[in-house]
Amino acid sequence: MCHPSWGRARTEAQRLSDLARLRRVRDRIDRDYAQPLDVEALARGVHMSAGHLSRQFRLAYGESPYAYLMTRRIERAAALLRRGDLSVTEVCFAVGCSSLGTFSTRFAELVGVPPSTYRRSAAGAAAGMPPCVAKQVTRPTRTRQAPFAEPQPA
C-alpha cells in the first residue's frame, strides 16, 4: 500500500510539470504570434489535450490561449499602426490574422476603436515617447469601453 502523501506529491509534481508546459506555450505564442497557431497545435507541442491545455492556461493566466494569442497580435498591430506606414490590411496580415473582419472586430473590442480610427489618431500620439513607454500607455485592455486619448498638441 502506498503512503497517502505519495498521491499529493504526484499531484504537486504534475502541477509543476503543467506550469512549465504552460510557460512554453505562452513563450511560443509570444514568439510566433504571426504564425498560424491554434490550440490543437499548441497542445500537441506540449503533449497535452487541447481541452486540458485550455483549462490549465485559463487557470494560470486568466484567459484562454486563443485570447492570449489575439491580445499579442493586437498589441503588435497597434505598434505597427502607430508607425503609420502600413495600411490596416497590411497590418492585419503582418500579425498573423487571416480575416480583416475578425481582426477589425477584435481590435475594436480590445482597444476601443476600429484599427483605421486608431491609425489616424495614434500615428503621431506616441511621437517622441520611448517605445517601452508607448507600449505600456497604448496596451490593449479587455473592455469594450477602453479609453482612447486623442493626441494633445504640445
Backbone as a ProteinNet text record, in pm:
[ID]
protein_1_A
[PRIMARY]
MCHPSWGRARTEAQRLSDLARLRRVRDRIDRDYAQPLDVEALARGVHMSAGHLSRQFRLAYGESPYAYLMTRRIERAAALLRRGDLSVTEVCFAVGCSSLGTFSTRFAELVGVPPSTYRRSAAGAAAGMPPCVAKQVTRPTRTRQAPFAEPQPA
[TERTIARY]
83.5	0	87.4	49	125	97.4	196.1	180.3	86.2	-4.9	-102.8	-38.6	79	141.8	194.5	209.6	259.6	165.4	35	-62.8	-54.2	-33.8	-19	110.3	217.6	345.5	334.1	267.1	248.3	165.6	62.8	-21.7	59.1	141.4	224.7	326.9	386.2	481.9	411.9	290.8	215.6	180.1	142.8	109.1	230.1	346.4	467.7	505.2	486.5	512.3	417.2	289.6	191.4	227.2	269.8	307.1	425.3	522.2	637	590.8	500.6	449.8	367.1	290.3	211.1	302	412.8	508.8	566.5	592.3	642	538.3	410.2	302.7	296	298.1	292.5	412.4	531	650.4	640.4	584.8	568.3	470.9	361.6	266.2	334.4	410.4	479.5	578.6	645.3	747.2	688	586.8	534.4	393.5	357.1	219.2	175.1	269.1	232.2	216	250.5	236.4	95.4	50.9	-80	-71.3	-135.7	-135.9	-279.9	-302.5	-432.6	-408.8	-511.9	-498.3	-453.9	-504.4	-466.4	-316.8	-262.5	-119.5	-36.2	-80.4	-8.6	-10.6	-124.3	-137.7	-48.8	-48.4	38.2	184.1	224.1	362.3	407.7	313.8	348.7	286.7	239.3	185	69.5	-25.2	-146.8	-264.6	-380.7	-500.3	-537.3	-608.2	-648	-735.9	-827.1	-915.1	-838.5	-745.3	-665.8	-579.2	-517.6	-436	-520.9	-636.5	-722	-762.1	-802.7	-843.5	-726.9	-612.6	-497.7	-441.8	-440.8	-391.9	-480.3	-610.8	-703.9	-683.2	-662.9	-637.7	-508.1	-405.2	-274.6	-267.5	-328.6	-309.8	-437.2	-550.8	-674.2	-744.5	-693.3	-758.9	-719.5	-797.4	-771.2	-646.7	-587	-471.7	-506.2	-624.9	-665.7	-676.7	-736.8	-749.7	-611.2	-520.8	-384.4	-315.7	-330.7	-272.8	-326.9	-457.5	-516.5	-472	-454.8	-406	-265.5	-179	-42.7	-48.4	-133.5	-144.6	-193.5	-290.6	-345	-241.9	-165	-57.8	41.1	81.4	176.7	112.1	-14.3	-84.9	-91.8	-118.7	-125.8	8.6	117.5	250.2	273.3	235	251.8	162.7	41	-49.6	0.4	62.7	118.5	227.9	302.1	407	346.9	229.1	156.9	198.5	294.5	341.6	278.3	193.8	125.3	-24.7	-94	-240	-293.3	-418.9	-481.8	-476.7	-499.1	-495.1	-355.6	-254.1	-115.9	-82.8	-126.5	-102.6	-174.8	-298.4	-377.6	-300.2	-249.3	-177.7	-39.4	24	157.3	156.3	44.7	38.9	-22	-51.9	-97	-246.4	-323.2	-467.8	-499	-594.9	-628.7	-759.2	-831.8	-958.6	-956.5	-970.4	-971.3	-1090.1	-1204.7	-1322.8	-1302.9	-1249.5	-1223.7	-1118.8	-1014.4	-909.6	-968.7	-1048.3	-1105.6	-1198.5	-1279	-1370.9	-1294.7	-1195.5	-1117.4	-1038.1	-982.5	-907.4	-998.3	-1116.9	-1210.2	-1251.8	-1270.3	-1306.2	-1196.1	-1071.3	-960.6	-912.6	-912.4	-855.4	-963.4	-1083.9	-1192.5	-1232	-1150.1	-1180.4	-1137.3	-1196.7	-1154	-1008.5	-940	-799.1	-775.9	-868.2	-849.9	-853.5	-943.5	-950.7	-825.8	-783.9	-663.2	-542.2	-532.1	-418.9	-414.4	-530.1	-535.6	-500.7	-555.4	-540.2	-410.2	-358.7	-244.8	-111.1	-111.6	15.2	113.4	66.5	155.5	145.9	51.4	28.6	148	221	333.6	466.1	460.2	582.8	663	791.4	878.9	879.2	790.3	782.6	876.1	951.4	1031.4	938.5	980.8	893.9	841.4	923.2	876.8	762.3	764.8	657.3	534	554.2	442.4	368.8	443.5	380.9	293.3	342.3	266.5	142.9	156.5	46	-63.8	-24.6	-121.7	-159.2	-123.3	-151.5	-302.4	-348.8	-492.8	-547.3	-672.5	-741.4	-861	-906.9	-1016	-1151.9	-1179.3	-1312.3	-1358.1	-1486.7	-1539.5	-1535	-1522.4	-1516.4	-1373.5	-1279.4	-1139	-1116.7	-1044.2	-1019.4	-925.4	-949.1	-861.8	-840.5	-719.9	-689.7	-653.1	-718.5	-685.2	-549.2	-467.3	-338.3	-358.4	-282.7	-290.2	-175.8	-201.3	-92.1	7.3	133.9	240	261.3
-118.4	0	124	220.8	344.3	436.1	515.8	616	725.3	777.3	878.3	1003.8	1042.7	1164.6	1144.4	1019.1	994.6	1054.5	1040.8	1097.6	1248.3	1313.7	1459.8	1501.4	1427.3	1459.4	1443.5	1338.5	1316.6	1430.9	1471.5	1580.9	1710.3	1737.9	1857.9	1852.4	1737.3	1721.7	1743	1691.4	1709.5	1856.2	1924.8	2066.8	2148.8	2119.7	2191.4	2162.2	2037.2	1999.8	2074.3	2080.2	2152.7	2301.1	2361	2503.5	2528	2437.9	2451.9	2441.9	2348.7	2334.3	2456.8	2511.5	2631.6	2750.6	2761.7	2868.6	2851.5	2726.9	2702.6	2744	2715.7	2756.1	2908.1	2974.4	3121	3180.7	3125.4	3174	3152.2	3038.4	3013.1	3112.8	3143.1	3241.9	3377.6	3416.5	3545.8	3552.9	3442.7	3438.3	3423.9	3337.7	3301.1	3353.3	3466.4	3518	3538.4	3567.5	3595.6	3467.9	3354.1	3225.9	3171.9	3083	3020.2	2928.1	2967.1	2888	2857	2737.3	2703.8	2621.9	2609.2	2543.6	2398.1	2330.5	2190.6	2178.1	2265.7	2262.1	2296.2	2396	2432.4	2316.5	2250.7	2137.9	2021.4	1991.8	1882.7	1910.8	2036.5	2074.2	2050.6	2043.4	2019	1889.8	1805.3	1672.9	1680.4	1768.1	1782.4	1776.6	1748.1	1758.9	1907	1942.9	2082.4	2131.1	2045.8	2084.2	2107.1	2017.1	2031.3	2156.6	2179.7	2299.6	2424.6	2430.5	2548.9	2573.1	2467.6	2482.9	2528.7	2464.7	2497.4	2636.2	2672.1	2803.5	2912.8	2892.9	2991.2	3004.1	2891.7	2896.4	2971.2	2947.7	3007.9	3154.9	3190.7	3325.6	3408.7	3352.2	3429.3	3446	3385.9	3391	3267	3238.2	3120.3	3142.5	3034.4	3051.4	3136.2	3117.7	3195.2	3344.1	3376	3516	3577.4	3500.5	3548.5	3575.2	3482.7	3499.8	3625.9	3643.9	3761.1	3890.6	3889.2	4008.1	4042.2	3941.5	3966.2	4022.5	3965.8	4014.6	4158.8	4191	4327.4	4425.2	4384.6	4471.5	4504.7	4403.4	4425.2	4509.4	4481.6	4558.8	4705.9	4734.5	4873.5	4943	4872.5	4931.7	4960.6	4866.7	4888.1	5001.5	5010.7	5117.7	5254.1	5260.3	5387.1	5438.4	5346.2	5388.9	5463.2	5419.5	5489.6	5458.8	5369.7	5344.2	5220.7	5148.4	5030.8	5052.1	4994.8	5001.2	4903.8	4918.3	4827.3	4684.2	4664.6	4530.7	4471.3	4549.8	4501.1	4462.7	4543.2	4513.8	4385.5	4370.2	4251.1	4124.8	4120.2	4001.3	3990	4103	4101.1	4039.5	4052.8	3998.5	3858.3	3801.1	3662.6	3641.6	3746.7	3731.5	3705.3	3618.2	3586	3649.4	3711.2	3774.8	3919.7	4011.3	4152.9	4186.2	4123.3	4148.8	4105.4	3984.7	3935.3	4022.2	4057.5	4143.8	4277.2	4340.7	4471.7	4463.8	4358.4	4340.8	4322.2	4233.2	4207.1	4330.5	4401.8	4523.7	4624.4	4644.1	4739.7	4695.6	4565.3	4515.1	4543.2	4520.8	4535.2	4678.4	4755	4889.4	4995.5	4968.9	5063.7	5140.7	5133.5	5199	5106.8	5121.7	5039.7	5070.9	4976.8	4999	5120.1	5148	5263.7	5394	5403.9	5522.8	5533	5420.3	5417.3	5463.9	5415.3	5450.3	5600.7	5659.4	5804	5884.4	5842.1	5920.7	5896.4	5774	5738.8	5746.6	5767.6	5769.1	5868.6	5985	6084.2	6093.7	6020.6	6032.8	5988	5888.2	5836.2	5894.9	5994.6	6056.2	6114.7	6087	6138.2	6056.1	5958.9	5872.4	5754.1	5714.2	5592.2	5473.6	5382	5269	5190.3	5174.1	5096.8	5168.7	5301.4	5378.9	5376.7	5394.9	5393.8	5260	5150.9	5017.6	5007.8	5057.6	5049.3	5138.7	5258.9	5355.1	5307.4	5242.6	5203	5055.2	4987.4	4844.8	4820.6	4722.5	4694	4647.4	4681.8	4635.3	4552.8	4465.8	4375	4432.4	4553.4	4609.7	4674.8	4677.4	4743	4894.8	4943.6	5086.2	5131.3	5074.2	5107.9	5256	5322.9	5464.9	5485.4	5589.5	5625.7	5774.9	5814.5	5956.4	6014.8	6122.8	6195.6	6261.6	6270.4	6338	6484.8	6530.7	6669.3	6747	6867.3	6948.1	6983.4	6981.5	7007.5	7154.6
0	0	0	-79.9	-92.4	24.5	54.9	159	107.1	193.1	147.6	88.8	134.5	82.7	-59.8	-104.8	-239.8	-344.2	-324.3	-417.4	-424.4	-309	-307.3	-376.1	-353.1	-416.6	-568	-610.9	-755	-814.1	-742.8	-789.8	-797.9	-697.7	-697.3	-811	-832.6	-942.3	-1076.5	-1090.6	-1214.6	-1235.6	-1128.3	-1136.4	-1181.5	-1124.8	-1164.8	-1309.9	-1350.2	-1489.5	-1583.2	-1546.1	-1626.9	-1636.7	-1525.9	-1528.3	-1621.9	-1621.1	-1710.9	-1856.7	-1883.8	-2020.3	-2060.1	-1966.6	-1996.2	-2027.6	-1956.9	-1986.5	-2126.7	-2165.8	-2301.7	-2405.6	-2378	-2469.7	-2477.9	-2364.2	-2362.1	-2435.5	-2412.2	-2481	-2631.7	-2672.7	-2815.7	-2877.9	-2806.5	-2857.2	-2869	-2767.2	-2770.7	-2886.9	-2913.9	-3018.2	-3158.7	-3172.4	-3304.3	-3329.4	-3267.3	-3278.2	-3422.6	-3513.1	-3652.3	-3735.2	-3677.3	-3747	-3726.4	-3814.5	-3792.3	-3669.5	-3562.1	-3438.9	-3401.6	-3354	-3297.3	-3171.2	-3090.3	-2960.7	-2977.7	-3079.4	-3100.1	-3127.3	-3212.4	-3243.6	-3120.4	-3044.2	-2922	-2822.1	-2810.5	-2717.2	-2759.6	-2889.4	-2938	-2905.1	-2914.5	-2888.4	-2746.1	-2653.6	-2512.9	-2460.3	-2552.3	-2517.7	-2417.8	-2447.3	-2367	-2462.9	-2409.6	-2492.4	-2502.3	-2608.1	-2627.3	-2511.9	-2466.9	-2357	-2228.3	-2198	-2075	-2083	-2199.2	-2215.7	-2194.4	-2256.1	-2243.1	-2097.9	-2028.5	-1887.5	-1800.6	-1817.1	-1733.3	-1766.3	-1892.9	-1933.9	-1873.8	-1879.3	-1822.3	-1671.3	-1604.1	-1459.2	-1428.1	-1508	-1481.2	-1520.9	-1636.1	-1690.7	-1700.2	-1665.3	-1662	-1794.5	-1900.5	-2030.6	-2110.1	-2212	-2293.7	-2379.6	-2429.5	-2519	-2641.5	-2698	-2814.9	-2780.1	-2666.6	-2624.8	-2602.3	-2542.5	-2520	-2654	-2749.1	-2881.9	-2948.6	-2944.7	-3009.3	-2941.2	-2810.6	-2740.7	-2787	-2800.2	-2851.2	-2992.6	-3077.2	-3214.5	-3218.7	-3135.4	-3133.9	-3078.5	-2977.4	-2926.6	-3037.8	-3112.3	-3221	-3331.5	-3360.6	-3462.7	-3423.3	-3297.4	-3251.3	-3272.4	-3244.3	-3265.2	-3413.5	-3499.6	-3643.7	-3694.4	-3642.4	-3684.1	-3637.8	-3521	-3471.8	-3563.6	-3625.6	-3719.6	-3837.3	-3881.7	-3986.4	-4128.5	-4149.8	-4286.3	-4350.4	-4277.5	-4331.3	-4326.4	-4423.2	-4421.5	-4316.6	-4282	-4186.8	-4239.4	-4367	-4425.5	-4415.6	-4445.2	-4434.5	-4290.7	-4195.8	-4054.7	-4015.1	-4058.6	-4028.8	-4066.4	-4187.7	-4233.7	-4170.3	-4139.9	-4078.6	-3939.2	-3867	-3731.2	-3726.1	-3842.5	-3846.6	-3854.3	-3869.1	-3883.9	-4031.3	-4056	-4194.9	-4239.2	-4146.2	-4179.1	-4131.6	-4226.1	-4191.1	-4100.7	-4125.4	-4042.7	-3898.6	-3878.6	-3743	-3674.7	-3748.1	-3693	-3647.9	-3733	-3700.9	-3581.1	-3576.9	-3463.9	-3334.2	-3335.1	-3213.5	-3172.3	-3268.4	-3238.7	-3167.9	-3222.3	-3162.2	-3022.4	-3001.6	-2868.6	-2767	-2805.9	-2712.2	-2694.5	-2802.2	-2797.2	-2776.2	-2823.6	-2803.3	-2927.6	-3031.4	-3158	-3271.5	-3390	-3504.6	-3541.6	-3605.7	-3639.4	-3730.2	-3821.8	-3910.7	-3830.5	-3734.6	-3648.5	-3562.3	-3508.1	-3425	-3506.2	-3628.5	-3714.5	-3739.2	-3770.5	-3796.9	-3671.7	-3559.1	-3436.4	-3362.8	-3367.7	-3284.3	-3355.5	-3484.9	-3558.3	-3497.6	-3459.2	-3400.5	-3249.5	-3188.7	-3044.3	-2962.2	-3010	-2933.4	-2980.7	-3068.3	-3119.8	-3004.4	-3005.2	-2901.2	-2774	-2763.6	-2646.8	-2667.7	-2566.5	-2581.7	-2610.5	-2697	-2733.9	-2614.5	-2509.3	-2393.1	-2321.8	-2319.9	-2258.2	-2348.1	-2479.1	-2573.7	-2567.5	-2556.4	-2548.5	-2423.9	-2312.5	-2187.4	-2191.4	-2244.5	-2249.2	-2344.2	-2452.6	-2554.6	-2546.3	-2439.1	-2423.9	-2426.9	-2505.2	-2511.8	-2376.9	-2352	-2233.1	-2275.2	-2187.7	-2222.1	-2186.3	-2230.3	-2210.4	-2339.2	-2358.5	-2477.6	-2462.2	-2339.9	-2316.4	-2292.4	-2366	-2348.1	-2376.8	-2289.5	-2311.4	-2429.4	-2503.2	-2613.4	-2606.5	-2576.4	-2561.2	-2697	-2730.5	-2852.7	-2831.6	-2934.8	-2920.5	-2885.5	-2787.8	-2744.6	-2807.2	-2859.4	-2915.9	-2807.7	-2842.8	-2744.5	-2721.1
[MASK]
++++++++++++++++++++++++++++++++++++++++++++++++++++++++++++++++++++++++++++++++++++++++++++++++++++++++++++++++++++++++++++++++++++++++++++++++++++++++++

